[in-house]
Amino acid sequence: MITVSFQNHEVRELVNLAIFRSLTRSQVGSGTEILVSDRFESGFKKQIIFGSRPNHRHFHTIGGINDSIVRFQDHPLTRNLYLKERHFERYDFPNEWNNLGYGKIETTPGSHFGLADPTDPTYCGISESESDCVLWFNRSVGPIDGFDWRIVEDFISDYRHESLPTLPVLSEIPAGYRAAATFRIDCDEAIESGRPLFELYRKHDFPFTLAIKTEQDFTPGAMALIEEVIEGGGSILIHSHTHAPEWGEPSSRPGPRSRGDAFFEASTSLSILRDRLAGRVNSYAVSPFHQNPRVALPKLLKAGIDGFIGGIICNDPEYLIARGGAVPFCEGMISHSEQCMFHGDCIHPIGESIDVYLAAWENAVRTETFFGYLDHPFSNYHYGWKSEEARLDAHERFLHRINEVPGLLKASSRETLDFMWDRAQATIRVESGSAVVTSGATPRSRFQFKLRWKSKQVDPIPNPL
């Protein structure tokens, strides 16, 4: 078992849920061997400390800070990181998107998502003796919003496993696959203009997803595309009714206003899609603008939504999560963060390069992260694309590259969120040196789980559908 102990209740909730998403709830409790905390405590053989540097230990730097950039050094715990830098703030388009997927290291004094000690030049380090080992992050919530969460997972599941305690970690990639990707278009307008992109992805045997704002015309062309998406194994998600900021909750942010709150936005949209599609709509949503104010989530749940896609560097940091699954401050809700925006705004200004997307993809493969990315159908706003031909060319170049990875799972958004739902309900048992993972009572996904433990992949048991 692993113990999680923080004095601040918000930090405790944030870190608790991050640990749940990697180890399942079944391995978190009152253990005596591994501790995750904001302070050093004697008696544990392994400790992970999020917060200020413990004074009485000497730490070897794993990640140093220079010019508001974390630079990771070569170390056994960084071997699975493709990206070796993490910027405090990084944007690919205005102050909004970070196509590499991680969150902001805040500079606001007192922020849980900032450095615990801004004067300390170390972001993370390790202190070791023959009998114990301490991993420390100079951040109150640690790396819960970044690819470097893999450091934490590897420390728990693998590091010095010959002599110190370990626990199995639940991979975010299903058993039988090396990597996983999901793609969607967010249909704020003009659903049927997404057909050329749909045809391209169909050619590459990649199930398509449409996230639909329902306050728009459902033309015959739009309905035809929706039907073909469903018939081809794709999925339809709600994208609110009016695409209002903050799910329609009171906000100072600019944008269209809603006639109601998050419950109105979600319930209205869900009702319209269920009516038009004879019930063939699931309980998942894509958040407008990727905004998820904490007050909105219980209202989404009440409206019948129990999972959402969101996560973006510019707002709501508690819902930009390194691993998909249960979210803080709303029991019964799951999420998957998909910040990677495949837009001409990002590609054309840098000479048609897709290098940042390939870096994001390679990092996802190396860290066993389920990779999600998106585009939009053309409407009055073309998202920076010079033409449909230029857009299709960029997407096809990317598809050719990711198809080079053997064992690639290409999933719809529904399949992705179904798997994340099952991960949130999973249980891991360790008995006599062996690990067994089981799904909850009513699994939604067709995929099986796999575990990482002691430098090995652990054979899963079938997901009992």
Secondary structure by P-SEA (a helix, b strand, c coil): cbbbbbccaaaaaaaaaaaaaacccccccccccccccccccccccbbbbcccccccccccccbbbcccbbbbcccccccccccccccccccccccccccccccccccccccccccccccccccccccccccbbbbbbcccccccccccaaaaaaaacccccccbbbbbbbbcccccccbbbbbbbbcccccccaaaaaaaaaaacbbbbbbccccccccaaaaaaaaaaaaacccccccccccccccccccccccccccccaaaaaaaaaaaaaaaaccccccbbbcccccccccaaaaaaaacccbbbbccccccccccccccccccccccbbbbbbcccccccccccccccaaaaaaaaaaaaaaccbbbbbcccccccccccccaaaaaaaaaaaaaaaacccbbbbbcaaaaaaaaaaaaabbbbbcccbbbbbbcccccccbbbbbbccccccccccccc
